[in-house]
Amino acid sequence: MMTRDHDPGAYGAPGVKNYQLSERRTYVVVGATGKTGREVERHLTSHGHDVRAVARSRGVGVDDAVALERAFEHADGAFVLVPFDLASADLHARDDAIAERLERAIRRSGVPRVVLLSGLNAHLRRGTSLGAALMEERLRACSVPEPIVLRAGWFMENFTDGLGFRAQAENTGVFRTPFTAHRPMPTVAARDVGQRAAELLTQRHPRLGVHELHGHADLTMTEATAILAEAAGLLDVAYEQVGYEAARASMLTSGMPPSFADAVVETARSFNDAQPWALAPRDDETTTSTSLRDWAHAALAGVTT
């Protein structure tokens, strides 16, 4: 088992030397080929740091325990997340298996700082954020010297990658999801989440514990639909909330595994029931720069009726 001794002043603990941002450091980035991880890696390498990418296509997958632990050895910090596995028959069992391997790699390496990407609603322990909540628990049990949990709001990318705005709007003129039309939702761009995570990895004195990231603004699904439609050059796209059973059936028809469809429905149910996703009020720290309008114009460029 490989371990490392830590200089308690490596990141500027009180009374010892400060961590110099100009120093070249080595960071692990889990999910380096995903939208958030890719931005974390880009930000770190642009500042002269070395990145050990954890991604199957980069030669180190989360299922390869030996390679994963090797990636964490002697690292100065790590960005971790529990990636969704849409091929899994049991989403949450798969989440916990990945979290267990990440916990082992963190423990054995003794990495001094870990930034964990979690969900803004992880404290509810429901739906698609349950896996992140399980990883939060494992991170707390690791006794990492500098643990940071970054709880991010609703990713703008969900509109296109998960909910299929483009296909729905073009084919039917209606955007349908199980989320209520009128309750504002905190929306955030993956690039802003990745940048914040990289900053937390490299700051001298980051605040430890939970950081919330609400994104640029809170938008209802009706408001978001209008913004997305305008960016895509589409006219008269309406938003319609569908029932949970109809939404689940539609997801299953599209090939989504039942356990993941159930998790999406559970997430929608908790939101529609007005369970609090954010625990802190929106302020300058929790607000990011990329608006849904700016993101949509970039993501939906070239979409025509």
N, C-alpha and C positions, 0 to 999 in steps of 0.2 A: 504494500500500500504506500502510495506516494503522498507525502504531506509537505507543507512548507511552514517555516517559522515566519512570523510577520513582524515587521518593524511598525510599532504602533504609531509612528509619525509619518508613515508613508503617505497618508492622505491628510496630513496637517492636523493631527489631534492636538489638543491644547498642551502647550508647554514643550512641544518638540518641533522638528523642522517641518516646514510647509511643503506640500506637494506642488512641484512646479509644473505648470501646464505645458511648458516647452519641452519637458522631458519626454522622450519616446517611451511609450508603454505598450504592453501587450494585453489585448482584450479578446475575450471569447464573445462571439455573436451567434446565438442560437436562432435558427430561422433566417439565415443570412440572405436567402434568395426570395424571401417574402417581402411584401411592400414596406413593412416597418423595419425589418432587419436589414434590408438593402440600404435604407436611409441611414440607419445606425452605422453600418459599415462605411458608407460613403463619407459621412461626417468624420468618423474617426481617422480614416486613411488620409483625408484631406488635411488633417492636422498633424500628420506625420506619425501616427500610431500604427502598430502592427495588429492585424486582426486574424484570429483563428475562426474561420467560418464553420458553423455546424449546419449542414444541409446535405441531404443525400446526394444531390448533384455535385457537391463540392468534396465528396469523398468521406464525410463524417456525418452519419445519420444518427438520430436520437435512439435508434434501436441497436446501434453498435456500442455496447457499454464500454468495451476496451478503448475504442477510438475516441469516444466521448470523454472518458476520464483522462486520456492522454491530452486532449485539447485543452482541458482545464488546468493541467499541471503548470505551476509557476506563473499563471496568468495574474495580471494586476487587477483585473475586474472582469465582470461578465454581464452581458445582457441575455436574459433568458425569458422564454415564453413556452407555453404548452400549445403546440400547433394543432389545429383541427385535423383529424384524420377522417375524411368523408368515406373512406373505404371500410371503416370499422363497423362491425355489427353492434357494438356497445360503446357509444361515444364516451361515456364517463369512465368506464373501466379502462378504456384506452388512454384517456386523459391521465388517470392516476398511475398507469404503468409508465408513461413518459415522465410524469412528475417524480416518480420514484427513482428513475435512472438519473434525472437531473440532480435530485437531492444527493444521491450517492457521489456523483462527480463533484459537486460543490463541497461535500464533507471531506472527501479524500484529498482534494486539491488544497483546501484551506484558503480558497480565493478570498481576498479581504473585502471586496465590494461587489455586490450583486444588485443589478437593477432588473426587477421582474415586471414584465408587462402583464397587467391584469385588467379586469373590466370595471367600469365605474359602478356597476351594480353587483360586484363580487360579494359584498357583505350579505346579500340576500341568499347566496348559495342556491341559486336557481338557474335553470336554463343553460344557455351557451357559456355563461361565465363560471359555471360550477368547477370546471377543470382548473381555471385560474385561481379560484378560491382554495382548492385543494393544494395547489402549488404554493400559495401564500402560507398555508399552515406548515408545509414542509420547510419552507424557507425560514420561518420563525424557529423551527426546531433545530435548524442547522447551526445556530449561534454564530452566524456570519458577523464579523466585526461591524460592517457597514451595510445593512440591508435597506434597500429602497424599493418600494412597491409603487409602480406608476399605473394608476387606475384611469384608463382612458374611456371617453364617451363613445357614442355610436359612430363607427367609422363611415365616412362618406362612401368609401369603396363598397360598402354593403349594398348600396342602391344599384350598382351595376353588376357586381360579382355574385351577390347572393340573391337579391330580389328581382333581378332581371328587368330593370327599368326600361332599357332600350328596346328589348323585344316586345314587352307588354305595350309600351307606348306606340310603337310603330305598327304593331299588328292589330291592336284593339282600340287605341285612343284612350285607354284607361289603365292606370297604375294601381294594382291591387296588392295589399298586404294585410296581415292580421292586426296591424297596429292601428290604434285609434287615430282619427283624422285631426283631432283638435288639441291634443296635449303636446306641448313643446318638448322636443327631444334634443339633448346636447349632441352636436355633430362636430366631428373632428377629422382632419385629413391625416392619413398614415404618415405622410412626410413630416408633419408637425410633431407627431408622437415620436417618430424616430429621432428627430433632432433633439427633442427634450430628453429622451433617454440617453443619447450620447453626451449631452451636457451634464446630466447627472452622474454619468460614469467618470467624467473628467474634471468636475469642479473640485476646488480645494476643500471647501467645507459645505457639502450639500446637507440639507436637512434630511435626517434619516426617517424611516417609517413610510407612511402612506402619502403619496402625492396624487391629487386629483387633477385630471386634465379634461375640462369640459368642452374644449374646442372653441371655434369662432363664435358660434351663436346657438341658441335654442330655437329650433324650428319645428313647426307642426308638419305632419306628412303632407297636408294640403299645401303649405307654403313651399316645402321642399319640391313637391311635384311641379309647381309652377316654375321654380328656378331651373330644375332639370330640363323641363320641356323647352323653355326659352333658350337654354344653352344648346340643346340638340336641334334647334330650328323647327320644333314641332308646335302645331297649333291645337288649342282646345284639348289638352290632355287632362283628364279628370282623375281625382284620387278617390278610391273606394276601399273602405275597410271590409274585409271578408271574414266570415266566421272561422273559428278555429278548426273545425272539422274539414271545411272546404279548403282552407289553407294547407292543412296537413295532407289531404288527398292530392292537391296540386303538387306539393313538394315530392310526394312519393311517385307520382306520375313522371316527374322530371328526373327520377333516378336517385333521389336523396334517400339515404338509409333511414329507416323508421326512428332510430334513436336520435339522430340529428334533427329530423323533422319535429320530433317531440320536444327537443330542447329549444328550437326556435319558437314553437308555440308557447312553451312555458315562459320564455323571455317576453314575448308579446303580452301574455296574460299578466305578468307582474307589472309591466309598464302600463297597461290599460287599467289595472286596478289601482293605479297611482301610488304604487310602492316607491319609496324614494330611491332613485339611482345614485344621486350625489348626496354626500353627507355634509359637504361644505358649500357655502354660497359661492356663486361665480364672482371672481375678482380678477385682477390683472395677472396673477400667477396661473390661474386655471384657464385663462382665455388665450387662444392661439390666433395666428395671423391669417391663415388660409380660409377664405370664405367658401361656402358651398358654391356660390356663383363662379368664383375663380376656378375652383376645382372642377366644376362641371364643364366649363368652357374648354378646359384642357382634356378632360376625360371623354367628352362626348363630341369632340371636334369631328366634323365630317358626317355626322348623322343627318340624314335627310328623310323626308317623308317619301 
